[in-house]
């Protein structure tokens, strides 16, 4: 509609531009370093804890190992996180490969330098700890730590990129739905305004008092149309429909009768806007309404059990068939019903149900 543009979808607002929180933050690096160092310290000293009768347990030695691993893993995670952080905003395949190579080379160099420095500190600054001076063992151990950090970082990077891809696909899908819904809305507004102004034109000069009342109801109706929502409560939709019915009764008088059976417990259920009103208007457009052939439209709520046992709510608008000779009744308002069907499927993921007999026509709208 020209006067009714859809409210920006919350999902679109969150994804456009796509800004997903990446895991490569200093806080996460510190947390991973702490967890990794605790686990690896336990693995390194498992023999000391189990067989202390052969290898006396040393709390100071264990503490030194923990601090060594904590500082090493913190340095490695911080280095890798800095490299991979830029990839969370998208990157070519060659950029990812290049970053991975730099991560592997960099972590091994950091682990080598740190291992030698830590070994020197352990043997020269704290000789009482009895640190094993075999540099090859220390390098292998710290190299293993570096490879673990690399693998964990690459795993986090791949998971993040996958989530971004899923969110991007969801955004594209949502934008497609938004476009389709906008197109459907544009079919409603001109139709409603054209019919309303035609009726108003017929009243002006013929019955100015009724024309004034009609214009007042039309203003209230248009205030509802301009509210820009994809779903409304049944209570709001029925208030809008009542305004429309009041407009039509100004035009048709007692020849139009609308019987409503709306259970109060369902008034908070949600429905697509301009749906019940559209069906009432559809009944008026395709059926004779005159002194000899008054029209009664019935509106009622229903509750059924779905195939999966769930409760399915709906609202039915029905009327007797007394077709007008000046309209093509073969499709019985197929354009308006098709519009309503597509909007219900897009918004509520349920379709309308159309039932027609030789004497009556009814449409059921899903409630959510």
Buried (B, 14 or more C-beta within 10 A) or exposed (E): BEEBEBEEBEBBEBBBEEEBEBBBEEEBBBEBBBEBBEEBBEEBBEEBEEEEEEEEBBEEBBEBBBEBBBBBBBBBBBBBBBBBBEBBEEBEEEEBEEBBEBBBEBBBEBBBEBBBEBBEBBBEEEEEBEBEEEEEEBBEBBBEBBBBBBEBBBEBBEEBBEBBEEBBEBBEEBBEBBEBBEEBBBBBBEBBBEBBEEBBEBBEEEEEEBBEBBBBBBEBBBEBBEEBBBBBBBBBBBBBBBBBBBBBBBBBEEBBBBEBEBEEEBBEBBBBBBBBBBBBBBBBBBBBBEEEEBBEBBBBBBEEEEEEEEEBBBBBBBBBBBBBEEEEBEEBBEEBBBBBBBBBBBBBEBBBEBEEEEEEBBBBBBBB
